[in-house]
Amino acid sequence: MITNIQTLPAGLPIRRACARVLDAVIGLLLILGIMWLFSTLTVASQADGDLTGLGLIFITAGPILYLAYEVPLVACTGQTLGKWLLGVRVCRLDGRRLGWGRSLLRCLLPAALVFAPPPPFWLLLPYLWALVARDHRGLHDRLAGSAVTPAVPMKRGLPAG
């Protein structure tokens, strides 16, 4: 249970940012795979090789894949692959699991900002807020009533027997 969000370790913002970068790379690889598949099918079916639809796929697939990747993982486990590798998790302010509704709400803000001009700045705003806020909670965390905390260590060893 989180009793004081301001006592989080000093390294948490860096681990959180690195986890986001890892998750972004995973998402980019998924989008590139979809674009490659689409371009292969399009080139095979069209003689002129017009690939104007790839930009549309990139813009629309990004937010959809982000939601499909992030929402279920955070709702069920509190961690994406990047968060798991870096040892952080997302939870409610009282330490409980976020759940589906709050997880979706937390992810909708960054997904919606893809369509706000100019995208590079707006996409970073929720995360930049986490760097300057005293409690290191981003705008999307405030919206959902969540926090990124160190992951609870797993118990190791054999069960007593």
Phi, psi and omega in degrees: 000133180275117180261328180217104185295340182280355180262019178293151181301149183296332182280354185300316179300324179290315178297320179296316180295319179295322177296320178295320178296315177301316179295324178294321178296317177300314179297319179297319178297321177296315180296317179297323176297317178295317180295321178297315179299315180296316181293324178296315179292322181292314181296323180292331184262345180240134180285329184278346177069030180289117183246033182294338180288346182295322177297319178296319178297317181298316182290319183275327182288329181304300180297323180294314178293323177301313179294318181293331179276311190281313188301306182296321181294315180290322180296319186269322186241343184083001184219140166269179178298317178297317179295321179297314180295329182263359174076035174234161178216161177254135178211171173291168181295338178268004176094353180282165178300148185291318182085170186293314184297310180292325178295317177296315179300318180297325184272341182293324181298306178298324180294321180289330182291347176301327185267001179268135181278150337281132188306318185302318181290310184296326179296329182274342186306310180300326183278324176296325178301321180295332180286329184261341180288145181300323182267003178059031176259131178283171178301321180291329175291319179296319179299320183266356183068041183238171176212151173262123185232166172299142180291144176289126182297142177284144175287136181245161177106175181275148176294149179294139187220000000 
